[in-house]
């Protein structure tokens, strides 16, 4: 009988509230009572699962909310992926156009600061062509 009381007294702190406390040095402490002068607050600790494996009954509202949250996250992820795909496609399209322009046998010319046509040296054209080819490796 004494052993039962001892076990009960040992288990009592498990039902109490836990507090998180970050002191002035940045060290985190967990206690069963709030400490003065510490930042933090109550810690929400869920119950341990039972030994039998039985799950507590959940309400339909919880499932509906979780399902709605899941669908929202799925839609956000799909939109982000579509945006990334569109950005990549636009970049690859621009790289292909530049590759075609650099690969032609015609001399490459740019408009200078004074508005005059300036021809790009063949070495610079070849260097840029190598950079474009390397960048195009990421294209589908």
SULDAKA-V160682 format. One record per backbone hydrogen bond with DSSP energy under -0.5 kcal/mol. NH is the residue of the N-H (numbers start at 1). CO is the residue of the C=O. Records with the same first field share a line. If there is no record, write none. Layout:
NH = CO / CO
//
This chain:
5 = 1
6 = 2
7 = 3
8 = 4
9 = 5
10 = 6
11 = 7
12 = 8
13 = 9
14 = 11
15 = 12
16 = 13
18 = 43
19 = 31
20 = 41
21 = 29
22 = 39
23 = 21 / 27
26 = 23
29 = 21
31 = 19
38 = 35
39 = 22
41 = 20
43 = 18
44 = 42
45 = 43
46 = 44
50 = 54
53 = 50
63 = 59
64 = 60
65 = 61
66 = 62
67 = 63
68 = 64
69 = 65
70 = 66
71 = 67
72 = 68
73 = 69
74 = 70
75 = 71
76 = 72
77 = 73
78 = 74
79 = 75
80 = 76
81 = 77
82 = 78
83 = 79
84 = 80
85 = 81
86 = 82
87 = 83
88 = 84
89 = 85
90 = 86
91 = 87
92 = 88
93 = 89
94 = 90
95 = 91
96 = 92
97 = 93
98 = 94
99 = 95
100 = 96
101 = 97
102 = 98
103 = 99
104 = 100
110 = 118
112 = 110 / 116
115 = 112
118 = 110
120 = 108
125 = 121
126 = 122
127 = 123
128 = 124
129 = 125
130 = 126
131 = 127
132 = 128
133 = 129
134 = 130
135 = 131
136 = 132
137 = 133 / 134
138 = 135
139 = 136
//
